[in-house]
Amino acid sequence: MAKVKILLKKLSQILSNEYGKNAIEGAYIKINGKVLQGAPRARIRNLKYMPWPAWEFIDVNTMLDNGLGHTSFGKSNFRPMPINATRGCPYECTFCSNPQMWGRLWRTRPAEDVIAEMKFLVERYKANHFDFTDLTLAIKKSWLIDFCKLLIKEKLPITWGVPSGTRVEVLDNETLPLLKEAGLNDVTYAAESGSETVLKIIKKKISLPKFLDSLKQAVKIKLRTKVNIIIGFPEEKRFNTFETWLFAMKCALIGVNDILVMGLSIYPGSEDHKRISKEKKVVFDDEFFDMLSEEASLGYAPCYSKHYSRLELNMFKFWIFSSFYTLSILTHPKRIIILIKDLISQSGSTRLSVGIINLMKRRNS
């Protein structure tokens, strides 16, 4: 305990002497009302020797005992912990801040090290679910297969999910059943748009037919699936949002469980941010950062499209969102029972039930 106190005292001194006064490498900080951008931080290329997160400085058990830390919707008795197996992403999507944050060099931790960390968290904190927060976990098929085989061999009493969104190129009829056998129960597919035109503009580089085929396979083996949708890109036209709506309807018919529809967030470091902030003279102030959190909800998000208004964007968001769940319930009637249970228990398992519960709480407060 004495060593911990000494360490915390030294940390406090470092923070008070160094940070809060000058720009920090790899970060944005606010000093005297002005936001400073630090220079890019050097990449750590070999993740084999990366230390695990210092959870000992956080009261993890209190957090989990009170239901905090949920990034995957699910059972109320989950004790979920975040975990990260990879860094970077080789792709160049215009809306993503990865080029500045991690870079396009994709690196993995050894599968054995990831599983050792999972075992430690199970033993120390009784974790029973893990949320992989990687930018995109499914890049290298061989690594994914090795990881799953090792995890199956360990027989840990856990489930795991990929709630942040992932690509689907390696999620096929070989890997998906293996992922489920290894405990995967929750996977978010990052489509972003249902318009081939928009996908080309934002450099997403996915095949929508293959994307839908992977979704069908995941639904068939009863994995819980969610699709991420973004609208409001600068070159996106009204017809493109209609194409995205059609894509969302196909997802509902397939049996996708959940959908996230959001306005474009221009994250610092992304290609879109560099271009839009220059054109629209975006200011780094509190309102800007508040808006970043608002865009991922059904709140009134800003619009960066040159072809339709902010009001239209938020109408499109609600239209795609409500149409998806309406068709989902009509074609899968049992889901109305799940929705009712969610509302009674006040524990949301979809974006729809979470939205309704939050609305009810606001009205009652």
N, C-alpha and C positions, 0 to 999 in steps of 0.2 A: 504493500500500500504506500509506503514511504517513497519507493522508486517512482510510482505512478504520480504522486504529488509533485515530485521534483521535475518529472517530465512535463507535466501540465504547466508548472511554473515557467519552465524554459520556453514552452510553446507560447505561452501568454506574452513573454518578453519579446519573442521573435515577431509575433503578430503586431504588438504595439510599436516596436521599433522599426520594422521593415514594411509590413503590409499596412494598407490604408493610407499610405503617403505617395507611393509610386506605382506605376503600372506593373502588373504581374504577368509573367510569360503564360501565354495560352488562355488568358481570361480577360473579361471586361470587369472593371470595378468603378464605383462611383465615388469621387472625391470632391468635396465642397460643391456639390451640384453638377459636377462635370464628369462624364463617362470617359474613362481612359481604356484604350485597347492595348493589351500587351503583345509583344512579339510572339511568333509561333514557338511553342515549346518543342524541344528535340524529342523524337520518338524513341521509345524503348523497343528495340526490334526483337529481342529474345524474351518471350513471355514465360519461359520455363522457370525463371528465378524470380518472378513477380511475387511479392508478399501478398498474402490474403488480406482482405479488409480488416481493419482493427476494430472489430465489433466489441471488444472488451471495454471500449470507451463509451459505449451506448448501452442503455438499460433495455436490452433486446427482449427479455422475458416480459417486462411490463408492457412493452409495445405489442407483442404478440398476444399476451393475455387479454388485452383490450381490443383486439381485432384490428390493430393498425398495421399498415404495411401491405395491404391487399392491392396487388396490381393485376391479378387475375380474378374475374368474378367467379364465385363458386360457393362451396359449402361454408357455413358460418364457423365451423370448427377448424378451418384451415390455419396453419401456422406457417405462412409463406415467407420465404427469404429470397431476396434478389441475388442473382449470381451472374457472372460474366465470363464467357469462355473465349471470346475473340475480341480483336480490336481492328478497326479500320473497315473499309469497304472498297472493292475494286471498281465500283460503278460511279457514275458522275451525275446523278440526278440534280437538277438545277435548284431544287427547293431544300436540299439537305446541307447541313453545316459540317458534314463529315470532313471535307477537304481541309478545313482549318482545325477541326477538333482532333481527329485521329489520322487523317490522311488516307490515300487510296491503297496503301500497302496493307493487305489483309493478313493478319497473323493469328494463330491459335495457341492457346495453352495446351500442354499435353493433356490428353483425355484423362490420364491417371491422376493428374494434379487436380483437375476439376472435380472428379469423383471423390478424391480424398477430402477436398473442401466440403463437399456435400455431406460426407460421413461425419465430419467434425461438427457441422451445424446441426445435424440430426442428434448427435450425442450431447452437445453442449446446450442446445436450445429447444430440443424436441421438434425441430422443423419437420414438416411433413409434406411440404410443397415448395418447389423452386421456380421462380420466374426468371428466365434468361433474358437479360436486358440488352443483349447484343444488338448492334445496328442491323445486322442480318446474319443469323446463325447458319443458315443453310446455303453455304457457298461450295464447300468441298465435300463431295459425296463420301469419299473414303474416310475422312475424319469423322463424319457423322455416323457412319456405320460402325467404325471402331469404338466410338464413344458409347453407342447404344449396346453393343455386345458386352462391353466391360460393365456397363450399368446393370444389364440383365444378370450378369454373373454375380454381382454384389448382392442382389435381392434386397435392396433397401426398401423400407416401407414408406415410399414417397410417390408423389406424382410431380409432374413439372409442366411448365407452359412456356410459350413464346409470345407474350402479350405485346411486345413492342412492334411487331411486324417483321416479316421475313420474305425473301424472294422464294420462288417455287421451282426453279430449274431442276433441283435435285430431289424434290418431294414427289416421288413417283410410286408406282405399285411395288417397288422393291423396298424403298426406305420408309414409306408411311406405315406399313404394318409393323416394321421393326421399331419405329419410333413409339408406336402405341404399346408394344410389348415392353419397351423400356420405361414406360410410365407416362409418356406424353398424353395429356388429356385436353390441352387448350392451345390452339395455334392461330395466330393472326396473320392473314395474308395481306401483304402491302401492294394493292393494285394501284391506288392513287387516282386513276381515271379509267373510264370505260370508253374513252375516245382515242382511236388510233392516232388521230391528228395531234391531240394534246400529249399523248405518250411520247411521240416523236419529238415534240418541242421541248419537253422537260427531260429528255434523254433517259427515260425510264428503261427502255430496252427490254420489254417483256412481250411475250406472245399471249394475247388474250385467250385464244382457243386452248392453248396449253395450260394457261392459268386456270381456266374453268374446269379443264379435265382433271387437274390436280385437286381442285376443290371437291369435285364429284367423288374422287377416290377417298379423300379424307372424310367426307360425310358418310360414305358407304361403310367405312369401318368404325363409324360412330365417334370420331374425334369432334370435339367442340371447336367450331370455326367462327372466325370473325374476319370481316373485310374492311380495310381502311380506304376511305375515299377523300380526296381533296378537290375542291373547286375554287375558282377565282384566280386562276393563272392569268398573267397579263394578256396572252394571245387567245385565251379561251373565249369562244362565242356561245351564244344562247343554244345553238344547235348541238354544240359539244356537250353541254350539260344534259341535253336530252339523250345523247348517246350514253352518257354515264348513268342516267336514270334507267335506261334499257338494260345496261350491264347489271345494275343493282337488282333489277327484277329477275334477271337470269339467276343471280346468286340466291335470291329468295326461293325461287322454284327448285333449285338444286337442293336446298335444305340448309343453307348457311344459317347459323344461329344468331349472329349479331352483326351490326354494322356501325362504323364510326364515320360520320360525314362532317367534314370541317372545312372552314375557309383556309386559304393559303396563309401559312405563317412564314414571314420572311426572317428566318433565323440569321443572326449575325454570322458571317462566314460563308453563307450560301451564295451561289451565283445569282439567284433571284434577289437576294437582299442587296447585293452590290449594285445591281442594275436599278431596282425599284427605288431604293433609298436615294439614289442620285437623281432619278427622274422626278420623284415626288418630294424630295428634300425631307426624308424621314429623320426625325430627331430622336436620339436615344434618351428618352425621359421615362418617368414612372408610368405614364399613360401607354407608351410603346410596349413596355414589358408586361403591363397588365393585359394588353390586347393579345399578347402571345398566348396567354392562358385562356382567354375568352374564345379564341378561334377554334379550339377543340371541343367546344360545347355548342349548345343550341342558342347561345347568346348572340347578341347583335355584333357579328364579326365585321372587320373592315374588308373592303373589296379592292383587289388590285387589277381586275380585268379592265381592259380598255373598251370592252364591248357591251357591258351591262353594269347596272348600278349596284350600290351597296344593298339597297332594299331588295333588289332582285336576287342577289347572292343569298341573302338570308331566307328568302322565300324558296329558292332552289334547295337549300340545305334541308328545310323542313319538309319539302315535297319529296325528296329522295328518301329521307329518314322515315317519314310516315308511310310512304308507299311500300317501302321494303317490309316493315313490320305488319302492315295490313295484309299483304300478299303472303307473307310468311305464316301468319296465323290462319288465314283462309285455307292454305294448302297443307298446313300441319296443325289441325285443330287442337291437339294436345298441348300446344304451346300457350293457349289461353289459360289452361289450368296452372302452368308454370308461372305465368304472369300474375295470376290471382294469389298464388302462394307467396310470390315475391312481395306483393303489396301488403299482404297480411303480416308477413314476418319482418317487413321493412328491410329486407336484405336483397338487393338487386342482383340478378344473374345476367341481365342484358342492359344495353344502353337505354332501351325503352323503359324498363322497370326502374332503373336508377334515376332517369329523368323525371318520371312520374313521382317517385318517392321524394326527390329533392323539391319538386314543385309543391307537393303536399306539405312538406316541412316549412317552406317559405310562407305558405298561406296560414299555417298554424302559429308561426312565430310572431 
